[in-house]
Amino acid sequence: MKALVIEDDQDVASYLVKGLKESDFVVDHAADGKDGMMMAASEEYDIMIVDRMLPGMDGLSIIKTVRATGNQVPVLILSALGDVDDRVEGLRGGGDDYLTKPFSFTELLARIESLVRRNRQAAETETVLKVADLEMDLLARTVKRSGQSIDVQPREFRLLEYLMRNAGQVVTRTMLLEKVWDYHFDPQTNVIDVHISRLRAKIDKEFDTPLLQTVRGAGYMLRETA
């Protein structure tokens, strides 16, 4: 599993990163809000641990921005602010759980595991994905746009499903290689370019509004353009 820790206190951050790595997490760390926001927007995580008070951009602003893109990654808020009103504000702001400092790492890990498990169960029960007028039925294995059936091959289906689950977010080549092709290294192949081109021809060519965007130097994004 992959975790993003956004925490400016170096001692707390080191404690979190060390404990999560020992618990078999892959961990990215950002020491300020702006860097954390950039990482959250450019990578896929199973869990985010976000300090509420951060330099550059506060934790609640990060969470609200992430949620505005449609990203439902579980978020655990860490804060020295432990009043009921503070907790309520954090949860209403898009956080999934709230833990006050100081905290027990054992409790934090249990909360993380619960959030990740709940998120995966919710994803497994989802049977229809929608982005604008593009619709994918995961049970029937069908794709439609504006009610028109689109014939996609199995690998194209997996690619499109991944893009739709991450709609509004930049998906990198590395992410696609790992999640769609099960490669954990870059084999220097143009397989992604070929499949993206074929998929774009199928879901965009005959329609007025393009959905599959190329983000120069970063990857791809599926979204409805303004």
C-alpha positions in Angstrom: 0.0 0.0 0.0 1.1 3.6 -0.6 0.7 6.4 1.8 1.3 10.2 1.6 2.3 11.9 4.8 1.9 15.7 4.8 3.5 16.8 8.1 5.8 19.8 8.8 7.0 18.6 12.2 10.2 16.7 11.4 10.1 14.5 14.5 6.5 13.5 13.9 7.1 13.0 10.2 10.1 10.7 10.9 8.1 8.7 13.4 5.2 8.3 11.0 7.4 7.4 8.0 9.5 4.9 9.9 6.5 3.2 11.4 4.6 3.0 8.1 7.6 1.6 6.3 8.0 -1.0 9.0 4.3 -1.9 8.4 5.0 -2.5 4.7 3.8 0.8 3.3 5.5 2.7 0.5 5.6 6.2 1.9 6.0 9.7 0.3 6.5 12.7 2.6 5.9 16.4 2.1 6.9 19.0 4.7 4.6 21.8 3.5 1.1 22.1 2.2 1.9 23.2 -1.4 4.3 20.3 -2.0 1.8 17.9 -0.4 -1.0 19.2 -2.7 1.2 18.7 -5.8 2.0 15.1 -4.7 -1.6 14.3 -4.0 -2.6 15.5 -7.4 0.1 13.7 -9.4 0.2 10.3 -7.7 -2.2 7.6 -6.5 -2.3 6.8 -2.8 -4.2 4.3 -0.7 -4.2 6.7 2.3 -3.3 10.3 3.1 -2.2 11.4 6.6 -2.5 15.2 6.7 -1.5 17.6 9.4 -4.1 20.3 9.9 -1.7 23.2 10.4 0.9 23.4 7.6 3.0 26.1 6.0 2.1 27.1 2.4 -1.4 25.5 2.4 -3.3 24.3 5.4 -4.5 20.7 5.7 -8.2 21.4 5.3 -7.6 23.3 2.1 -5.6 20.4 0.7 -8.4 18.0 1.5 -11.1 20.2 0.0 -9.0 20.6 -3.2 -8.5 16.9 -3.5 -12.2 16.2 -3.0 -13.1 18.8 -5.6 -11.3 16.7 -8.2 -13.4 13.7 -7.4 -10.6 11.9 -5.6 -12.0 9.8 -2.7 -8.7 8.6 -1.2 -9.1 8.0 2.5 -7.7 10.9 4.6 -6.7 10.8 8.2 -6.3 14.2 9.8 -3.6 14.8 12.4 -3.9 17.8 14.6 -3.1 19.3 18.0 -6.6 20.9 17.9 -8.8 18.4 19.7 -12.0 20.3 20.5 -15.2 18.8 19.3 -15.8 21.8 17.0 -12.3 21.2 15.4 -13.0 17.6 14.8 -16.4 18.3 13.3 -14.9 21.0 11.0 -12.2 18.5 9.8 -14.7 15.7 9.1 -17.1 18.1 7.4 -14.2 19.4 5.3 -13.6 16.0 3.7 -11.5 14.1 6.2 -12.5 10.5 6.9 -11.0 10.3 10.4 -9.4 12.7 12.9 -6.6 11.9 15.4 -5.2 14.4 17.9 -1.6 14.7 18.9 0.1 13.1 20.7 -1.1 9.8 19.5 -0.2 6.1 19.6 1.2 4.7 16.4 -0.7 1.4 17.1 -4.0 3.3 17.1 -3.0 5.3 14.1 -2.2 2.2 12.1 -5.5 0.5 13.2 -7.4 3.6 11.9 -5.5 3.6 8.6 -6.2 -0.1 8.1 -9.9 0.5 8.8 -10.1 3.4 6.4 -8.3 1.5 3.6 -10.5 -1.6 4.1 -13.7 0.5 4.0 -12.6 2.3 0.9 -11.8 -0.9 -0.9 -15.1 -2.5 0.0 -16.9 0.5 -1.3 -14.9 0.3 -4.6 -15.7 -3.4 -5.0 -19.4 -2.8 -4.7 -19.4 -0.1 -7.4 -20.7 -1.5 -10.7 -21.1 1.5 -12.9 -18.5 4.3 -13.6 -19.5 7.6 -15.2 -17.5 10.5 -16.5 -19.6 13.1 -18.3 -21.6 11.1 -20.9 -19.2 8.2 -20.8 -20.5 5.2 -18.9 -18.9 1.9 -18.1 -20.8 -1.1 -16.7 -18.3 -3.3 -14.8 -20.7 -6.3 -14.6 -21.9 -6.3 -18.2 -18.4 -5.3 -19.3 -19.9 -2.6 -21.7 -18.9 0.9 -22.5 -21.3 3.6 -23.8 -21.0 7.3 -24.7 -24.2 9.3 -25.1 -26.0 6.0 -25.2 -23.9 4.8 -28.1 -22.2 1.4 -27.5 -18.4 1.4 -27.9 -16.5 -1.8 -28.6 -13.3 -2.0 -26.6 -10.8 -4.9 -26.2 -10.1 -6.4 -22.8 -6.9 -4.4 -22.3 -8.6 -1.2 -23.4 -11.3 -1.9 -21.0 -8.8 -2.2 -18.1 -7.1 1.0 -19.2 -10.3 2.9 -19.5 -11.6 1.6 -16.1 -8.4 2.9 -14.5 -8.7 6.3 -16.1 -12.3 6.5 -15.1 -11.6 5.6 -11.5 -9.0 8.4 -11.4 -11.0 10.9 -13.5 -9.8 14.5 -13.0 -6.4 13.4 -11.9 -3.1 13.1 -13.8 -2.3 9.4 -14.4 1.4 8.8 -15.1 2.9 6.2 -17.5 4.4 4.5 -14.4 1.0 4.2 -12.8 -0.5 2.7 -16.0 2.4 0.3 -16.4 2.0 -0.9 -12.8 -1.8 -1.0 -12.6 -2.9 -2.0 -16.1 0.1 -4.0 -17.4 1.6 -5.2 -14.1 5.0 -3.9 -15.0 7.0 -2.6 -12.1 9.7 -1.0 -14.3 9.6 0.9 -17.6 10.3 -1.6 -20.4 10.9 1.3 -22.8 7.9 0.3 -24.9 5.3 2.3 -26.8 2.5 0.0 -25.6 0.8 2.8 -23.6 0.9 5.3 -26.5 -0.6 2.7 -28.9 -3.4 1.8 -26.5 -4.1 5.5 -25.6 -4.3 6.3 -29.3 -6.8 3.5 -30.0 -8.9 4.3 -26.9 -9.0 8.0 -27.8 -10.2 7.1 -31.3 -13.0 5.1 -29.9 -14.3 7.3 -27.1 -13.6 10.8 -28.5 -13.4 10.8 -32.3 -17.1 10.7 -33.1 -18.1 13.1 -30.3 -18.0 16.9 -29.9 -16.3 17.0 -26.5 -12.9 15.2 -26.0 -12.5 13.5 -22.7 -9.1 11.8 -22.8 -6.4 14.5 -22.4 -2.6 14.3 -22.7 -0.9 16.3 -20.0 2.5 17.2 -21.5 5.4 15.9 -19.6 3.2 14.2 -17.0 0.8 11.6 -18.4 -2.9 11.5 -19.1 -6.2 12.6 -17.7 -9.8 11.7 -18.3 -12.1 14.7 -17.7 -14.9 16.7 -19.2 -13.3 19.9 -20.6 -15.0 23.2 -19.9 
